[in-house]
């Protein structure tokens, strides 16, 4: 059965996924309009829904933004436009005229609809592209703009897609907010009438918001209810605007860039937006998350089937005091605990002894590594671990040889102050010579020193984002920077197929589907406090899978919060993602080292569940009582439960936790105690977590189905 069908009589296109449908219509005027997005439809049912919009109730209403497939600024459009164009004569507007269509089959099990249009007055061509697959309910959308004329066009807004929601009795918006070291704070709140904008103007995805949203009728829970969601695959500035109209309709539009930045199209030039993917699910926020997780693992990550190693990072142990002798000693201790990847953090290069100097001079420090990185890499490999290293290719200290040689390479506006943040400036990756320089030293670093892993950091937002000497550089820099960044990552991975990369931007400042298509994991937050991490990880996993969520076990009192929690609590928190070690192992006691080795060994036994299984959030960090998550293998033969309790409250009810997705009628054995549980009891009546008494209690329970 085809995934995409067309009814010529009605003009309806029907896109079918395993459990959902998306339908749109090209009307008699040649304009694309939304029909439906939700449960599966047959062509006849989709045709029944293809009712043309009625006339406006008054002369003040104009075109209805909600219901247009890509709302254009056409003269009587008063909602947030997805497409806004200014022509060479200074006029604006776009009127749709259909010119053709095509259904492509880009890969086995996938189909892509291409709808082609042209403005009725100007030579601007527009393609609306929709890709669906037989193994996911995610619909990928993007827009292509092409200047087919002889004069330059200015595109003031070019969103990837606009999504229309069905009429609902109410609308609730879910998204994340935050800041540095407090990313991914989940918010669920009524969608207000008017327009609500989520955005980053920082040049990076940002800590303060993330380019996704979910909408429900206000009645969805973790495991019940209909949810509509969308995620933008872009690693620069972005904007998503949700609209709720007074007549009870809602929708949202989103894409790359922010207000005031133009897309300039010379004659013959083309602009392709990033993908803005959408998903409808039944089964609550949990079902939406699991569908996104499966999509990311299957269709975004380059090598999601691999098992991520247990990582040790040297930063909290050494700070800026980085040398070969100290790193070798730490590497031995990390190997003794079972670490499989050793990562040297900041401070290994040039004159880098604090954050004020040396950034940009990417040669090993002569003081710390007189023979280069080779001896350390050899030692790490000899201990049976992979070798990784921290880099920050996109920034430079003014106090560096690179900046003194190339002060023009940074983002700047002539005559204006070059604002430093963290004593550094942003290199203009939009320039091909800068991107080529970065690629050159990175590929040599990896090849010459046997580097297996890069922690790619980006420790500040854009400032004075000018590009002197480049025509319209202040507009072009925003997109070109990101596409050149992607190109450098793509070239590196092509040169070094075994290389693995972690995306980092001062913590979770660059986590999105665009960068995850070129990396293997993401640094979730610079905040490693195990208690704070529970809420950060809760928000992170709304869209992104545990397979990419890096989590460290570090020392107490925590460097950021000053909080002290038991080592077991810290390990259980980090086990919810990609377990890593980041403490000063030279100061750990023998009992702590023994406990850590046992915890690492246990994680290796269950990490296939965390990294490749399905995640169920049994109770969130805001709930009274324990926080608990569950990971289940695809065949339901095995499950892992992680639970945490901050402190007991006398008299509080001790409520069992109901597990999910187990084989009906089967029995499951606790691999530690040997106790056997009936699946019906576990799922319908619940499991007593039997947490230890006292504050900061936690547990990890592994259950296997008995045959």
C-alpha positions in Angstrom: 0.0 0.0 0.0 1.4 3.4 -0.9 2.2 5.8 1.9 1.1 8.8 -0.2 -2.1 8.9 -2.3 -3.9 11.6 -4.3 -7.6 12.1 -5.1 -7.7 14.3 -8.3 -11.4 15.0 -7.9 -11.0 16.6 -4.5 -7.3 17.7 -4.7 -6.6 15.9 -1.4 -3.2 14.4 -0.7 -3.2 11.7 2.0 0.0 10.8 3.8 -0.3 7.6 5.8 2.0 6.4 8.6 1.6 3.2 10.7 -1.0 4.8 13.1 -1.7 8.3 11.8 -2.7 10.4 8.7 -1.8 13.8 7.5 -4.0 15.3 4.7 -3.8 18.5 2.7 -5.5 19.9 -0.3 -4.6 22.0 -3.3 -7.7 23.9 -4.1 -9.1 25.2 -7.4 -7.1 28.4 -7.0 -3.8 26.5 -6.7 -3.4 27.3 -2.9 -2.4 24.5 -0.5 -4.7 24.1 2.6 -4.6 21.9 5.6 -7.2 19.1 5.9 -6.4 16.8 8.8 -3.6 15.6 11.2 -4.5 12.8 13.6 -5.8 9.2 13.6 -5.6 7.2 10.4 -8.0 8.0 7.5 -9.0 6.3 4.3 -9.1 8.5 1.2 -12.9 8.8 1.3 -12.8 9.9 5.0 -10.1 12.5 4.1 -12.3 13.8 1.3 -15.2 14.3 3.7 -12.9 16.5 5.8 -11.8 18.6 2.9 -14.3 21.3 3.4 -13.3 24.7 2.0 -13.1 27.5 4.6 -16.1 29.8 4.8 -16.1 33.5 4.2 -14.8 35.7 7.0 -17.4 36.8 9.5 -16.4 40.4 9.0 -14.2 42.7 6.9 -11.7 42.8 9.7 -10.8 39.0 9.7 -8.9 38.6 6.5 -7.4 35.2 5.6 -7.5 32.6 8.3 -3.9 31.8 9.2 -4.9 28.5 11.0 -5.7 26.1 8.2 -3.3 27.4 5.6 -0.6 24.9 4.8 2.1 27.5 4.8 0.6 31.0 5.6 2.0 33.6 3.3 2.0 37.3 3.7 -0.5 37.8 0.9 -2.0 41.2 1.8 -5.0 40.1 3.9 -3.1 37.8 6.2 -3.0 39.0 9.8 -1.6 36.0 11.6 2.1 35.0 12.0 3.3 34.5 8.4 5.5 31.5 7.6 6.5 33.0 4.2 7.2 36.7 3.9 8.9 38.1 0.7 10.0 41.5 -0.5 10.6 41.9 -4.2 13.1 44.1 -6.0 10.5 46.8 -6.6 9.9 47.0 -2.8 6.5 45.3 -2.9 5.6 42.3 -0.8 3.2 39.4 -1.0 2.9 35.9 -2.4 -0.1 34.3 -4.1 -0.1 30.6 -4.7 -0.2 29.0 -8.1 0.3 25.3 -8.4 2.8 24.2 -11.1 3.2 20.5 -10.4 3.8 17.7 -8.0 5.9 14.5 -7.7 6.1 11.5 -5.3 9.7 10.4 -4.7 10.9 7.2 -3.1 14.2 8.4 -1.5 14.8 5.2 0.4 13.2 1.8 1.0 10.1 2.3 3.2 10.0 6.0 2.6 8.0 8.3 0.3 8.3 12.0 -0.3 5.7 14.3 -1.7 6.9 17.4 -3.5 4.3 20.1 -4.3 5.5 22.9 -6.6 4.1 26.4 -6.7 5.0 29.8 -8.1 3.9 33.3 -7.2 1.3 34.6 -9.6 3.2 37.9 -10.1 6.9 37.1 -9.4 9.4 34.4 -10.4 9.6 33.0 -6.8 9.2 29.2 -6.8 8.2 27.3 -3.7 8.4 23.6 -3.0 6.5 22.1 0.0 8.1 18.7 0.8 6.7 16.0 3.0 8.4 12.7 3.9 6.7 9.8 5.6 8.1 6.3 6.4 6.5 3.0 7.1 8.2 2.5 10.5 7.4 5.9 12.2 4.5 8.3 12.6 6.8 11.3 12.3 6.1 13.4 9.3 9.1 15.4 8.1 8.4 18.8 6.4 10.6 21.4 4.8 10.3 24.2 2.3 12.5 25.0 -0.7 12.5 28.6 -2.2 14.0 29.3 -5.6 14.5 32.6 -7.4 13.8 31.9 -11.0 14.0 35.5 -12.1 16.7 38.0 -12.9 16.5 40.2 -9.8 17.3 39.7 -6.2 14.6 38.7 -3.8 14.5 39.3 0.0 12.8 36.6 2.1 11.9 38.2 5.4 10.6 34.9 6.8 11.0 31.4 5.5 9.6 28.8 8.0 10.0 25.2 7.3 6.4 24.3 8.0 3.2 25.4 9.7 1.1 22.8 11.6 -2.6 23.1 12.1 -4.3 21.5 15.1 -7.9 20.2 15.1 -10.5 22.1 17.0 -10.2 21.2 20.7 -12.1 22.3 23.8 -8.8 23.7 25.2 -5.2 23.8 24.2 -2.2 23.2 26.5 1.4 23.9 25.5 4.3 21.8 26.7 7.9 23.1 26.2 11.1 23.6 28.1 12.8 26.7 29.5 16.0 27.2 31.4 19.4 28.8 31.6 23.0 27.7 31.9 23.2 24.7 34.3 19.4 24.6 34.6 18.4 23.5 31.2 15.3 21.5 30.1 12.8 22.7 32.8 9.5 21.2 31.6 6.5 23.6 31.5 3.0 22.6 30.8 0.6 25.6 30.7 -2.6 26.7 28.9 -1.9 28.1 25.4 -3.1 31.7 25.7 -5.1 33.5 23.1 -2.9 35.4 20.7 0.7 34.4 19.8 3.3 32.7 21.9 6.8 32.6 20.6 9.6 30.3 21.6 13.0 31.3 20.2 16.7 31.6 20.3 18.5 34.7 19.0 21.9 33.5 20.3 23.3 31.8 17.2 23.1 28.4 19.0 20.1 26.3 20.0 20.4 27.8 23.5 20.0 26.7 27.2 16.9 28.9 27.5 14.5 27.1 25.2 14.7 24.1 22.8 13.1 23.9 19.4 10.2 21.6 20.1 6.7 21.8 21.5 3.8 19.6 22.4 0.1 20.5 22.4 -2.8 18.6 23.9 -6.4 19.5 25.0 -5.3 19.8 28.6 -6.4 16.3 29.5 -3.4 14.2 28.5 -1.3 12.5 31.0 1.9 10.5 30.9 0.1 7.4 29.5 -3.2 8.7 28.2 -4.5 11.3 25.8 -3.8 12.7 22.4 -0.7 14.8 21.8 0.5 16.8 18.8 4.2 17.6 18.8 6.9 19.0 16.5 10.7 19.3 16.6 12.9 21.6 14.5 16.2 20.1 13.2 18.4 23.2 13.5 21.5 24.2 15.5 21.4 28.0 15.2 18.9 30.7 16.0 15.3 29.6 15.5 11.7 30.6 16.1 8.5 28.8 16.7 5.2 30.8 17.0 2.1 29.1 18.3 -1.2 30.9 17.7 -4.6 30.5 19.3 -7.4 32.5 17.7 -10.5 33.9 19.3 -12.7 31.5 17.4 -11.1 28.5 19.1 -8.5 27.3 16.5 -4.7 26.8 17.0 -1.6 26.0 15.2 2.1 26.8 15.0 4.8 27.7 12.5 8.5 27.4 12.9 11.9 27.6 11.2 15.5 28.8 11.3 16.4 32.4 12.1 14.9 35.1 14.1 13.2 38.5 13.4 15.2 41.0 11.5 17.3 38.5 9.6 16.7 38.1 5.9 17.3 35.3 3.4 18.7 36.8 0.3 18.1 35.0 -3.0 20.2 36.1 -6.0 18.9 35.1 -9.5 19.0 31.3 -9.7 19.7 30.9 -5.9 17.9 28.4 -3.8 17.2 28.2 0.0 16.2 25.0 1.7 14.9 25.2 5.2 15.7 22.7 7.9 13.3 19.9 8.7 10.4 20.7 11.0 9.1 17.3 11.9 5.6 16.6 13.4 4.0 13.7 15.2 0.5 12.8 16.4 0.2 10.2 19.1 -2.4 8.6 21.3 -1.1 7.3 24.7 -0.1 10.5 26.4 3.2 12.3 26.7 5.0 9.0 27.3 3.9 7.6 23.9 5.0 10.9 22.2 8.4 10.7 23.9 8.9 7.0 22.9 7.9 7.7 19.3 10.4 10.6 19.2 13.1 8.4 20.8 12.6 5.7 18.2 12.7 8.2 15.4 15.9 9.7 16.7 17.6 6.3 17.1 16.4 5.0 13.7 16.5 8.1 11.4 18.7 10.8 13.0 21.7 9.4 14.9 24.5 8.2 12.6 25.2 5.0 14.6 22.5 4.6 17.2 22.8 0.8 17.2 26.2 1.0 18.8 26.6 0.7 22.6 28.1 3.9 24.1 31.1 3.3 26.3 31.5 4.3 30.0 33.4 7.5 29.8 35.8 9.2 32.2 36.4 13.0 31.9 39.3 14.6 33.7 37.9 18.2 34.1 36.7 18.1 37.7 39.8 16.2 38.8 42.4 18.6 37.3 40.8 21.8 36.2 43.5 23.7 34.3 46.4 21.7 35.8 46.7 19.3 32.9 49.9 17.4 32.1 51.0 14.0 30.9 51.9 12.5 34.3 48.7 13.5 36.0 46.6 12.3 33.1 48.3 8.9 33.0 47.7 8.4 36.7 44.0 9.3 36.3 43.7 7.1 33.3 45.0 4.1 35.3 42.4 4.7 38.1 39.6 5.2 35.5 40.5 1.9 33.8 40.5 0.1 37.2 36.9 1.2 37.7 35.9 -0.1 34.3 35.9 3.0 32.2 36.1 2.4 28.5 36.8 5.9 27.2 39.2 8.4 28.7 38.6 12.1 27.8 41.1 14.9 28.5 39.2 18.1 29.0 40.3 21.8 28.6 43.8 22.9 29.3 45.9 20.5 27.2 46.9 23.0 24.5 48.9 26.2 23.9 49.2 28.7 26.7 45.9 27.5 28.2 46.2 27.7 32.0 42.9 29.5 32.6 40.1 30.7 30.4 41.8 34.0 29.5 44.4 32.9 27.0 45.3 30.2 24.5 42.0 29.3 23.0 42.5 28.9 19.3 46.1 27.7 19.5 45.5 23.9 19.0 48.9 22.4 19.6 49.7 20.4 22.7 51.2 22.4 25.6 55.0 22.0 25.6 55.0 22.2 29.4 52.4 19.6 29.9 53.0 17.4 27.0 56.6 17.8 25.9 56.4 14.8 23.5 52.9 15.7 22.3 49.7 13.7 23.0 51.1 10.5 21.6 52.5 9.0 24.8 49.2 9.7 26.7 47.1 8.3 23.9 49.3 5.2 23.8 48.9 4.7 27.5 45.1 5.1 27.4 44.9 2.6 24.5 47.2 0.3 26.3 44.8 0.3 29.3 42.1 -1.0 27.0 40.3 2.4 26.7 39.5 4.7 23.9 41.1 8.1 23.8 39.1 11.3 23.7 39.8 15.0 23.9 38.0 18.3 24.5 38.0 20.9 21.7 36.3 24.3 21.2 36.9 25.1 17.5 34.4 27.9 17.2 35.9 30.4 19.7 39.1 32.2 20.3 40.7 34.2 23.1 42.0 37.6 22.1 45.1 36.6 24.0 46.1 33.9 21.5 48.4 33.6 18.5 45.4 32.8 16.3 43.7 36.1 17.1 46.8 38.1 16.8 47.3 36.6 13.3 43.7 36.8 12.2 41.6 39.4 14.1 39.3 39.6 11.1 38.2 36.0 11.6 35.8 36.7 14.4 32.2 37.9 14.2 32.4 41.7 14.5 31.0 45.0 13.3 33.6 47.6 12.3 33.7 50.5 14.7 31.8 48.6 17.4 33.1 46.9 20.5 33.9 43.3 20.2 32.1 42.0 23.3 34.0 39.2 25.1 32.1 36.5 27.0 34.2 34.1 29.1 37.1 36.2 27.7 36.5 34.9 24.2 35.1 35.8 20.8 33.2 33.7 18.2 35.1 32.7 15.1 33.1 33.3 11.9 32.4 29.8 10.7 30.4 31.3 7.9 33.7 32.1 6.3 35.0 29.2 4.2 38.6 29.9 5.2 37.8 29.7 8.9 35.8 26.5 8.5 38.6 25.0 6.4 41.2 26.0 9.0 39.1 24.3 11.7 38.6 21.1 9.6 42.3 21.0 8.9 43.6 21.1 12.4 40.9 18.8 13.7 41.5 16.1 11.1 45.2 16.2 11.8 44.6 16.1 15.6 42.4 13.0 15.2 44.7 11.3 12.7 48.0 12.1 14.3 47.1 11.2 17.9 44.8 8.3 17.5 41.8 10.3 18.9 38.7 8.2 19.1 36.3 10.8 20.6 35.8 14.6 20.5 34.0 16.6 23.1 33.0 19.5 20.9 32.2 22.5 23.1 30.9 26.0 22.3 31.0 28.3 25.4 29.3 31.5 24.4 26.5 33.0 22.4 27.0 35.2 19.3 27.6 38.9 19.7 28.1 41.7 17.1 27.3 39.1 14.4 28.7 40.9 11.5 30.7 39.7 8.5 32.6 42.7 7.1 33.5 42.5 3.4 30.7 40.0 2.6 27.7 41.5 0.8 24.7 41.3 3.1 27.0 39.4 5.5 25.0 40.4 8.6 22.1 38.4 7.2 23.9 35.6 5.5 26.1 34.8 8.5 23.4 33.2 10.6 22.6 30.3 8.2 26.0 29.9 6.6 27.6 29.6 10.0 25.5 26.5 10.8 25.8 24.8 7.4 29.6 25.2 7.5 29.6 23.8 11.1 27.6 20.8 9.8 30.0 20.5 6.9 33.1 20.4 9.1 31.5 17.6 11.3 30.5 15.7 8.2 34.0 15.9 6.7 35.6 14.8 9.9 33.4 11.7 10.2 34.0 10.9 6.6 37.8 11.1 7.2 37.6 9.1 10.4 34.7 6.7 10.4 35.5 5.4 13.9 35.4 8.8 15.4 32.7 9.6 17.9 31.6 13.1 18.8 29.7 14.6 21.8 27.8 17.9 21.2 28.3 20.4 23.9 27.7 24.1 24.3 28.5 25.1 27.9 26.3 22.2 28.8 23.0 21.7 27.0 23.2 24.8 24.8 23.3 22.9 21.5 20.9 19.9 21.6 18.7 19.5 18.6 18.1 17.0 15.7 20.4 18.9 13.4 23.5 18.4 15.5 22.5 14.9 16.6 22.5 13.8 12.9 26.2 14.4 13.0 27.2 13.4 16.6 26.6 10.5 18.9 25.6 12.0 22.2 25.0 15.4 23.9 26.3 16.9 27.1 23.1 17.5 28.9 24.2 20.2 31.4 27.3 21.5 33.2 25.2 20.9 36.3 26.2 17.4 37.6 24.3 17.7 40.9 22.4 14.4 41.0 19.3 16.0 42.5 19.1 18.8 39.9 19.8 16.4 37.1 16.5 14.5 37.8 14.5 17.5 36.6 16.9 18.3 33.8 16.8 14.7 32.6 13.0 14.6 32.9 12.7 17.6 30.5 15.5 16.3 28.2 13.8 13.0 27.6 10.5 14.5 26.5 12.0 14.4 23.0 15.6 13.2 23.1 16.4 9.5 24.0 18.6 8.3 26.9 20.9 7.0 24.2 22.3 10.5 23.7 22.0 11.9 27.3 25.5 12.1 28.8 25.5 12.0 32.6 28.5 12.2 35.0 29.1 10.9 38.5 31.1 13.7 40.2 32.4 14.6 43.7 30.5 16.0 46.6 29.9 18.6 47.8 28.9 19.4 44.2 31.0 22.1 42.7 27.9 24.1 41.6 25.3 23.6 44.3 27.3 22.5 47.3 24.9 19.6 47.9 26.1 16.2 49.1 24.3 13.0 48.2 25.4 9.4 48.5 27.5 7.8 45.8 24.8 5.3 45.0 22.3 8.1 44.4 24.7 9.8 42.0 25.3 6.6 40.1 21.7 5.8 39.8 21.0 9.3 38.4 23.7 8.9 35.8 22.6 5.4 34.9 19.4 6.9 33.5 21.5 8.0 30.5 25.1 7.4 29.3 26.9 6.7 32.5 30.2 8.6 32.8 32.6 9.4 35.6 33.9 12.9 36.3 35.2 13.0 39.9 38.7 13.3 41.2 39.5 9.6 41.6 42.7 10.3 43.4 40.6 11.5 46.4 38.1 8.6 46.4 38.5 6.2 49.3 39.0 2.5 48.8 35.3 1.7 49.7 34.2 4.4 47.3 36.3 3.0 44.5 35.0 -0.5 45.2 31.4 0.7 45.1 32.1 2.6 41.9 33.6 -0.4 40.2 30.6 -2.5 41.2 28.1 0.2 39.9 30.0 0.5 36.6 29.9 -3.3 36.2 26.2 -3.3 36.9 25.6 -0.5 34.3 27.4 -2.5 31.7 24.9 -5.4 32.3 21.9 -3.1 31.9 23.0 -0.4 29.5 21.4 -2.1 26.5 18.1 -1.4 28.2 18.9 2.2 28.8 20.4 3.0 25.5 18.2 0.8 23.2 15.1 0.1 25.2 11.8 2.0 25.6 11.6 4.6 28.4 8.6 4.9 30.7 8.5 7.8 33.2 6.6 6.1 36.1 6.6 9.3 38.2 8.2 12.6 37.6 10.5 14.7 39.9 7.6 17.0 40.8 5.5 14.1 42.2 5.1 13.4 45.9 7.1 10.3 46.7 9.8 8.7 44.7 10.8 9.6 41.2 11.0 6.5 39.0 11.8 5.6 35.4 11.6 2.2 33.7 13.5 0.9 30.6 12.0 -2.1 28.7 13.7 -4.2 26.0 11.9 -4.4 22.7 10.7 -8.0 23.4 9.7 -7.2 27.0 12.0 -9.9 28.2 13.9 -7.6 30.5 13.3 -4.4 32.3 15.3 -1.9 34.5 13.7 0.4 37.2 15.6 3.3 38.6 14.0 5.2 41.5 15.1 8.1 43.8 13.6 9.6 46.9 14.9 12.9 48.4 13.7 12.3 51.9 10.9 10.4 53.6 7.9 12.2 55.1 6.4 10.6 58.2 2.9 9.4 57.5 3.2 9.7 53.7 1.5 6.8 51.9 3.8 4.1 50.5 2.4 3.7 47.1 3.6 0.8 44.9 4.9 1.8 41.4 3.0 0.3 38.5 5.3 -1.0 35.8 4.6 -0.8 32.0 4.9 -2.9 28.9 5.6 -6.3 30.4 4.4 -9.5 28.8 0.9 -10.3 30.0 0.7 -13.4 32.2 4.5 -13.8 32.4 6.7 -13.9 35.5 9.7 -11.7 36.1 12.7 -12.6 38.4 14.6 -9.9 40.3 18.2 -10.6 39.2 19.6 -9.6 42.7 17.2 -11.1 45.2 15.8 -13.9 43.0 12.2 -13.0 43.9 9.7 -13.8 41.2 6.9 -11.4 40.4 3.8 -11.9 38.3 3.5 -9.4 35.4 -0.2 -8.7 36.3 0.8 -7.7 39.8 3.6 -5.5 38.6 1.5 -3.7 36.0 -1.9 -3.6 37.7 -1.1 -3.5 41.4 2.5 -2.2 41.4 6.0 -2.9 42.8 7.1 -1.9 46.2 10.4 -0.2 45.6 11.7 -1.0 49.1 13.9 2.1 49.1 16.5 2.3 51.9 15.5 4.5 54.9 16.8 8.0 55.3 17.5 10.9 52.9 18.7 10.5 49.3 17.6 6.9 48.9 17.7 5.3 45.5 17.6 1.8 43.9 18.2 0.0 40.6 16.0 -3.1 40.0 16.6 -5.4 37.1 13.9 -7.9 36.3 14.1 -10.8 33.7 11.2 -12.7 32.3 11.4 -16.4 33.2 10.8 -18.8 30.3 
